[in-house]
Amino acid sequence: MLADLDESRTRTLTQLPAFFLFAVALGGTAGLVYSAATSLVTKESEETGRAIGLYISGESLAGLSTPPIAAAVGTLLGWRAATALGIVSAIPVCLLSWRFIQSRPPAQPEISLTEHQIYGQIT
């Protein structure tokens, strides 16, 4: 019994660095999505405040509802089913985004991105 406990602790300690690495990567990429999404929403909608409010509400609702749903599916059907559910639910979102979000030409093509970032911070 003690050997099982030691093995469990060892396994947990070896998985901890990977958990932190992926948590930091997830947090970093989640932060990048907000800027791009609010930029898209403001360009696509005439009611900017309402559009951003709906986006933030939807993002919050997804963040609150996804973990319990994934945990329930994982508990009942296993982690593979929970992962498959995440993938299957992401496919229609990706396809709808690809279909309905149109590419736009740059607003100021004569200015490089680096110059735009530097001068945008100064002005």
BATORLO-84363 format. One record per residue: x, y, z of N, C-alpha, C in turn; residue number from 1. Coordinates in steps of 0.02 Angstrom, whole numbers, always signed. Layout:
! BATORLO-84363
REC    n_u    n_v    n_w   ca_u   ca_v   ca_w    c_u    c_v    c_w   k
REC      X      Y      Z      X      Y      Z      X      Y      Z NUM
...
END
This chain:
! BATORLO-84363
REC    n_u    n_v    n_w   ca_u   ca_v   ca_w    c_u    c_v    c_w   k
REC    +41    -59     +0     +0     +0     +0    +44    +63     +0   1
REC    +97    +63    +40   +142   +120    +43   +179   +129    -23   2
REC   +196    +73    -55   +231    +76   -119   +186   +109   -172   3
REC   +121    +94   -170    +74   +125   -217    +70   +200   -207   4
REC    +70   +221   -144    +67   +292   -128   +130   +328   -152   5
REC   +188   +298   -142   +251   +328   -165   +252   +333   -241   6
REC   +228   +281   -275   +226   +282   -348   +179   +336   -372   7
REC   +123   +344   -340    +76   +396   -358   +106   +466   -350   8
REC   +140   +477   -295   +173   +542   -283   +227   +555   -335   9
REC   +266   +505   -351   +319   +513   -401   +289   +530   -468  10
REC   +235   +496   -487   +203   +509   -551   +176   +581   -553  11
REC   +146   +603   -498   +119   +670   -494   +175   +722   -500  12
REC   +230   +712   -465   +285   +759   -468   +317   +763   -537  13
REC   +319   +708   -573   +348   +710   -640   +299   +742   -690  14
REC   +234   +740   -677   +186   +771   -722   +176   +845   -708  15
REC   +194   +869   -650   +183   +937   -630   +217   +988   -677  16
REC   +279   +980   -697   +310  +1029   -743   +272  +1033   -810  17
REC   +251   +976   -835   +213   +977   -898   +147  +1014   -890  18
REC   +114  +1003   -833    +51  +1038   -820    +61  +1113   -820  19
REC   +113  +1137   -785   +126  +1209   -781   +145  +1237   -850  20
REC   +184  +1200   -888   +203  +1222   -955   +141  +1231   -999  21
REC    +96  +1182   -999    +36  +1187  -1040    -12  +1240  -1013  22
REC    -15  +1249   -948    -58  +1301   -919    -34  +1371   -940  23
REC    +31  +1381   -940    +58  +1446   -961    +45  +1456  -1036  24
REC    +55  +1405  -1076    +42  +1411  -1148    -32  +1425  -1161  25
REC    -76  +1392  -1125   -147  +1404  -1133   -166  +1475  -1114  26
REC   -139  +1499  -1058   -153  +1567  -1038   -127  +1618  -1087  27
REC    -68  +1606  -1113    -39  +1653  -1162    -79  +1656  -1227  28
REC   -100  +1599  -1252   -139  +1599  -1314   -209  +1624  -1303  29
REC   -238  +1612  -1245   -305  +1637  -1231   -305  +1713  -1230  30
REC   -251  +1742  -1205   -245  +1815  -1204   -240  +1844  -1274  31
REC   -209  +1809  -1320   -203  +1832  -1389   -269  +1832  -1425  32
REC   -311  +1785  -1409   -376  +1779  -1442   -420  +1839  -1429  33
REC   -417  +1866  -1368   -460  +1922  -1350   -448  +1982  -1396  34
REC   -385  +2000  -1408   -370  +2058  -1451   -396  +2048  -1522  35
REC   -383  +1990  -1550   -406  +1977  -1618   -483  +1976  -1622  36
REC   -514  +1945  -1573   -587  +1939  -1574   -621  +2007  -1566  37
REC   -597  +2048  -1520   -628  +2114  -1511   -616  +2158  -1571  38
REC   -559  +2152  -1603   -546  +2189  -1664   -595  +2169  -1719  39
REC   -604  +2104  -1727   -652  +2080  -1778   -723  +2102  -1762  40
REC   -743  +2096  -1699   -810  +2114  -1679   -824  +2188  -1691  41
REC   -775  +2231  -1676   -786  +2303  -1686   -790  +2321  -1759  42
REC   -755  +2285  -1802   -757  +2300  -1874   -821  +2273  -1906  43
REC   -849  +2220  -1879   -907  +2188  -1909   -974  +2215  -1884  44
REC   -973  +2251  -1829  -1036  +2273  -1798  -1038  +2349  -1793  45
REC  -1098  +2376  -1802  -1107  +2448  -1794  -1118  +2466  -1720  46
REC  -1142  +2418  -1681  -1152  +2428  -1610  -1093  +2395  -1572  47
REC  -1039  +2432  -1568   -977  +2405  -1541   -984  +2381  -1469  48
REC  -1014  +2421  -1427  -1020  +2402  -1356  -1060  +2339  -1347  49
REC  -1116  +2334  -1382  -1158  +2274  -1377  -1121  +2213  -1404  50
REC  -1086  +2222  -1459  -1051  +2165  -1490   -995  +2139  -1444  51
REC   -957  +2184  -1415   -904  +2163  -1369   -934  +2132  -1306  52
REC   -989  +2160  -1281  -1023  +2131  -1223  -1048  +2060  -1237  53
REC  -1077  +2049  -1295  -1099  +1981  -1314  -1040  +1933  -1320  54
REC   -986  +1958  -1349   -926  +1915  -1356   -900  +1895  -1287  55
REC   -892  +1944  -1243   -866  +1929  -1176   -913  +1884  -1137  56
REC   -979  +1895  -1145  -1027  +1851  -1111  -1022  +1780  -1136  57
REC  -1017  +1771  -1201  -1010  +1704  -1230   -946  +1671  -1209  58
REC   -892  +1709  -1208   -828  +1681  -1187   -830  +1660  -1114  59
REC   -861  +1702  -1072   -867  +1685  -1001   -911  +1624   -990  60
REC   -967  +1621  -1026  -1012  +1564  -1021   -977  +1499  -1042  61
REC   -939  +1503  -1095   -901  +1444  -1117   -849  +1423  -1065  62
REC   -815  +1473  -1037   -764  +1458   -986   -793  +1428   -923  63
REC   -855  +1448   -906   -887  +1421   -846   -919  +1353   -858  64
REC   -946  +1342   -917   -984  +1281   -929   -940  +1223   -955  65
REC   -886  +1238   -988   -846  +1184  -1017   -813  +1138   -966  66
REC   -781  +1164   -913   -749  +1118   -865   -797  +1068   -832  67
REC   -856  +1089   -808   -900  +1038   -778   -926   +987   -829  68
REC   -938  +1010   -890   -962   +963   -942   -907   +913   -959  69
REC   -846   +939   -968   -789   +894   -983   -776   +846   -925  70
REC   -782   +871   -864   -771   +828   -806   -824   +774   -802  71
REC   -887   +792   -816   -940   +742   -814   -930   +689   -868  72
REC   -914   +711   -928   -903   +663   -982   -841   +620   -967  73
REC   -789   +652   -941   -729   +614   -923   -741   +563   -868  74
REC   -783   +581   -820   -798   +535   -765   -841   +477   -790  75
REC   -890   +492   -832   -935   +440   -856   -905   +397   -911  76
REC   -870   +428   -958   -847   +392  -1017   -772   +388  -1026  77
REC   -734   +424   -984   -661   +422   -988   -633   +485  -1021  78
REC   -568   +494  -1012   -536   +555  -1037   -535   +558  -1113  79
REC   -533   +501  -1146   -532   +502  -1219   -598   +529  -1247  80
REC   -653   +510  -1216   -718   +536  -1238   -724   +611  -1225  81
REC   -697   +635  -1169   -699   +706  -1153   -657   +745  -1204  82
REC   -599   +719  -1222   -557   +751  -1272   -591   +750  -1340  83
REC   -621   +694  -1358   -656   +689  -1422   -715   +738  -1425  84
REC   -749   +747  -1369   -804   +795  -1367   -779   +866  -1381  85
REC   -722   +884  -1352   -693   +949  -1365   -674   +958  -1438  86
REC   -645   +907  -1468   -626   +911  -1539   -687   +915  -1583  87
REC   -736   +872  -1570   -797   +871  -1611   -835   +937  -1606  88
REC   -836   +967  -1547   -870  +1031  -1540   -831  +1089  -1571  89
REC   -765  +1083  -1577   -725  +1136  -1607   -729  +1135  -1684  90
REC   -741  +1078  -1714   -742  +1073  -1787   -795  +1118  -1818  91
REC   -859  +1117  -1796   -908  +1162  -1826   -891  +1236  -1816  92
REC   -862  +1253  -1759   -843  +1323  -1747   -790  +1344  -1797  93
REC   -740  +1302  -1808   -688  +1318  -1856   -716  +1323  -1927  94
REC   -759  +1277  -1945   -788  +1279  -2012   -832  +1341  -2022  95
REC   -872  +1358  -1973   -915  +1418  -1979   -872  +1481  -1981  96
REC   -820  +1484  -1942   -775  +1542  -1943   -742  +1548  -2011  97
REC   -718  +1493  -2038   -685  +1493  -2104   -735  +1516  -2157  98
REC   -797  +1495  -2151   -848  +1511  -2202   -871  +1583  -2198  99
REC   -882  +1610  -2139   -916  +1674  -2132   -870  +1733  -2116 100
REC   -811  +1722  -2091   -766  +1778  -2077   -725  +1792  -2139 101
REC   -738  +1849  -2169   -705  +1867  -2231   -638  +1900  -2220 102
REC   -592  +1887  -2264   -526  +1919  -2261   -533  +1992  -2282 103
REC   -497  +2035  -2249   -499  +2106  -2265   -430  +2131  -2285 104
REC   -427  +2179  -2331   -362  +2207  -2346   -338  +2251  -2288 105
REC   -274  +2261  -2281   -249  +2303  -2226   -274  +2375  -2233 106
REC   -287  +2407  -2176   -312  +2476  -2176   -258  +2524  -2200 107
REC   -196  +2511  -2184   -140  +2554  -2204    -84  +2510  -2232 108
REC    -91  +2487  -2295    -40  +2440  -2321    +28  +2471  -2331 109
REC    +33  +2538  -2334    +98  +2570  -2345   +141  +2571  -2282 110
REC   +111  +2558  -2223   +148  +2558  -2159   +160  +2486  -2138 111
REC   +223  +2470  -2122   +239  +2403  -2100   +210  +2392  -2030 112
REC   +201  +2330  -2011   +173  +2314  -1946   +217  +2340  -1890 113
REC   +283  +2335  -1899   +329  +2360  -1847   +321  +2435  -1838 114
REC   +319  +2473  -1893   +310  +2545  -1888   +243  +2562  -1857 115
REC   +191  +2525  -1875   +124  +2538  -1849   +124  +2527  -1773 116
REC   +156  +2475  -1749   +158  +2462  -1678   +197  +2515  -1640 117
REC   +254  +2535  -1668   +296  +2585  -1634   +261  +2653  -1632 118
REC   +237  +2676  -1690   +205  +2742  -1693   +137  +2742  -1660 119
REC   +103  +2685  -1660    +38  +2681  -1628    +44  +2689  -1552 120
REC    +99  +2667  -1523   +110  +2674  -1451   +129  +2745  -1433 121
REC   +164  +2780  -1479   +186  +2848  -1464   +129  +2897  -1470 122
REC    +86  +2889  -1521    +33  +2938  -1532    -28  +2924  -1491 123
END
